[in-house]
Amino acid sequence: MPVTDSIADFITRIRNAGTAKNKTTDIPYSKLRENISKLLLDKGYIKNYTVITSEQFPFIRVDLKYTADGRHSIKEITRVSKPGRRIYDGKDIKRYLGGLGLFILSTSKGILTDKEARDQNVGGEVLFRIY
């Protein structure tokens, strides 16, 4: 059965791999997923990611990050906007958990965190939240 919500699939694969204490997880490639992976790497939620195109179907291999005591670095990752109900936020985007967590948005300037969107004075679709 084909995946209808690629971002929810991305989030679920990362959440499940972290719960299972896997070192890596493979996610089917798309430009959007690559941009989200880059943002998660920049914010320190994952160790690294690699785009692998040598196979018949390209994919992204995400290296997960754990704390010194073996806990997954992502405590919570939840989809906000869904295909049946899109959630948009304007230029006055609220903070998630008082700034401890992040909202990830799809804006006209690309994939941004809530702080970056406020700084650039843009709004967009709230894809998911992460802590």
N, C-alpha and C positions, 0 to 999 in steps of 0.2 A: 504494500500500500504506500503510495507516495506521501511525503511529508507536506502538510499544508501550511505549517508555520515554521519556517526555517530558523528563526531566532529562538523560539521555544525549544526546538530540537537541539540547537547549539548549547543553550543554557542547561538543558537536561543532561546532555552528554558530559558537560564539565562537572555538574553537581554529582552525578552518579559515579564518575571516575574518582572524584575526591572522596566520596563516601567509601568507595571500595579500596582507597589508598593506592590507586594506580599511579605510576610515574608519568604516563602519557595517555592521551586519548586522541583518536582520529575522528575528524569532522569533515563531511563533504565540503568541497571548496565553493565559495562564492566571494565576490569582491566585498560584500557587506560583512560577511563573517571574518574575512581577513582584516578589515578595518576595525572590527570589534576586538579581534585578537590583539592587534597593535595597541589599541587603547588599554586593554587589560594588562599588557606587558608594561606599558609606560607607567601605569598606576601601581604596579607591583603586585598584582593579583595572580599572575602566572609567571613561571620562570622564563619560558621562551616559546616560540612557535615557529614552525617550518612549513612552507608550502611545498608539497611533493606533487610534481606533475608527470613523473615517469610512468605512473600506472595508467590504466585505461581511463579511470575517472580520477581527476585530481582531488587531493584532500589536504587538510591542514592538520599537522601533528602538533598538538599542544602539550608542552611540558608543564605539569602541574607543580605548584609550589606548596611546601609544607613548613610549619614552624619547627623549632628545634625539638619540641616534645611530640612531633608527629601529627599535629592537627592540621587540617586543610586551611590554607590562608584565606579562602572565601568562606565566611561564616554563613552568609545568606545570599542567594541570587534568585530573584523572582521576576517573572515577566509581568509588565504593567499593562501595556497596550497589546490587545489581542486582535486577530483578524476580524472577529465579530464586533468588537468595540474598541475603536482607536481612541487613545488618550493623548490630547495635545496640551501643551503648556505654553503660555505666552512668555514675554520677556521677564516677568517677575516670578521666576521658577523658585519654588520653595526648596529648602535644604532637607536632605534625607538624614534622619537621626541627628539633627543639629550639626551636620557637617561631617559626622563620622563615616557615613556611607555615601554612596554616589547614585544619582539618577543618570542613566545613559540615554542621550537623546539623538535622534536623527534630525538634523537641521539642514538648512540650505547651505551651510558651510561645512557639512560632513558630520561624522559621528563625534559628538562632544559630550563631556560631563556637564552636570548642572552648573558647576562653577565656571567652566569655560564659556558656556552659553550665556550666563549672566554677564561675564566680562565682555563678551562680544555683542551683547545686547540683541540676542536672537532667541527665538522660541522654536519648538518643533514637537515631533512625536516622541513621547516618553517610551523607550523600548523596554528597559528593565531597570531594576534597582539592585545594587550590590553592596555588601557590607563584609 
